[in-house]
C-alpha cells in the first residue's frame, strides 16, 4: 500500500511539473492563430513539363551571374552555413542533345560513384548522384549556391568531355528545387522517356539510388530521400495506372523500326530475316522477347562468353537462338540481314574499315547503344548498308506518345502527391535544430522532476519504474506534439517561421 501511495504521489508531482512546462494558451493563440496548414504547389497536372525547361533567371547558354556580395572565401563559407540546401539537376537527354553529344558525356554504370565523388570535390556541391543511359545523362546535386554549382559543374563536364562550354550549354538543361524534384519523379516513372511508360528507366533509377546511397556513394540525407521518393513514385505509377500496359521499350521500338523498314531496305519481310545481336545483356533479352513472336528466321547472339547466351536460350526455348563468340563477330554481321548492337563498348565496334568488303548481302545495322557501337555516318556511305542510331527511333514512337497522353495525366496526379510529400519533409529540415532544443529542454525538465521525487519512488519495482518512465515520456511527447507539428508544417520561406521560433524560445526558455 505504501508503495502505491508513493507512486501516486510521484506521478502527481510529474503531472504538475508537465503542466507548468506547457506554454500559456494566450501566447500560443497569438503566435499560431490563422497559420495555413498547406500551400499551393503551383504545378498543373494538365501540363507535361519538358525535360529541358530552364529557370527564368538562369539560362545555361549565357554566363552564370556572380553572387552579389560574395567577396572572399570567408563570406562564401558563411553563406554555405546559412543557406538551405537546394536540389539541382543538370543534364541532357534525347530532347536536348543529339547522340553525338550524349555519347561524349556518357558514364558507364561502374563509374557512376567515381563521377559523383568528383562532383562533391567541387566547392559548392554537397551531395551528388549520377545516372547515364542511352537516352539521358543527368546529375542530381545538392548545393546551397545554385549559380556557383552550375558554373563549376558545367566547367567540369566541359573538361571531362572535351565539349566547349558554349556548345555544352546549348545541350544542357538545369532545374532546381521543386522543378528538379518534379523532373526526377517524371524520369523514374517513364514519363520523360523517349518511349512513354518504358520500364527500364525505373530499374536504372533504382540502381542510381543504390549506388548513391552505398557507403562509397556521394548522396547525403536530401538526395537519399529524393531518390527513394523517385523510385517509390515510379513503382506506384506503374502499379496504379495503365502507363506500363502495352508500353514499349527502346528495344521494342528498334524491332518496330526494322519491321517498318525491312521491306523497303531489304525487300524482305520479318519471317525471312536472319538477325544478329551484339551483346547479351538486358537490352538483348528485350530484343529477343520482341523478335520471337514476329517469327524471324534466326537470331544469333554474339558475346564474349557463352554463359549469358545460354541463359537466354533457357529463358526463350521457342526462339531460334544461336551462339557466336566475339572473334566471329564480323563474319556473323556479314551474313545477317539485320544486326542490333547493344554492348557496353565505349567506341564503335562496327565501322566502315572492318566491314567494307565483308558484307554478303544488303544489311540493316541498328544501334541502340550510347556511346554508339556503330559508326552510322560512315557506314551509310557504304553500298548495301543502312545504318540507324537511337535518334532514328523518335518517329517510330511518336504515335505511341500521342496515345498515352491521357495516361500521363493520370500518372502526374500521383506524382504531385509524392512531390508534395518530399517538399514537406525537406521544409521540415529547417526546423530540426529548434525541435532538438525543444526535446532537450523537455527531457531536462522530466529528469529533474523525477530526481525531486526519487526518494518517494524507492519502493517501486523495476517494472513499475519502467512504467513511470514511459508515462512521463508520453506526457512530454504529447505536450510537444503540437509545437513540433506546427513547426514542421510551416513553409521554410514563411516570414512567420522566424517569429514562431523566437516565441518558442521565450515560452520554453530555450
Secondary structure, DSSP 8 states (H G I E B T S, - for coil): -HHHHHHHHHHHHHHHHHHHHS--HHHHHHHHTT--S-------TTS---TT--BTTB-TTS-----TT--SHHHHHHHHHHS--EEEEEEEETTTS-HHHHHHH---GGGHHHHHHHHHTSTT-SEEEEEE-SSEEEEEEEES-HHHHHHHHHHHHHHHH---HHHHHHH-EEEEHHHHHHHHHHHHTTTTSSSTT-SHHHHHHHHHHHHHHSTTS---HHHHHHHHHHHHHHHHHHHHSSTTTT---HHHHHHHHHHHHHHHHHS--GGG-EEEEE--SHHHHHHHHHHHTTT-SEEEEEESSSHHHHHHHHHTTTS-EEEEEGGGHHHHHHH-SEEEE----SS-SB-HHHHTTT-SS-EEEEE--SS-SB-HHHHTTSTTEEEE-GGGGHHHHHHHHHHTHHHHHHHHHHHHHHHHHHHHHHHHGGGHHHHHHHHHHHHHHHHHHHHHTGGGGTT--HHHHHHHHHHHHHHHHHHHHHHHHHHHHS-TT-HHHHHHHHHHHHHTT-
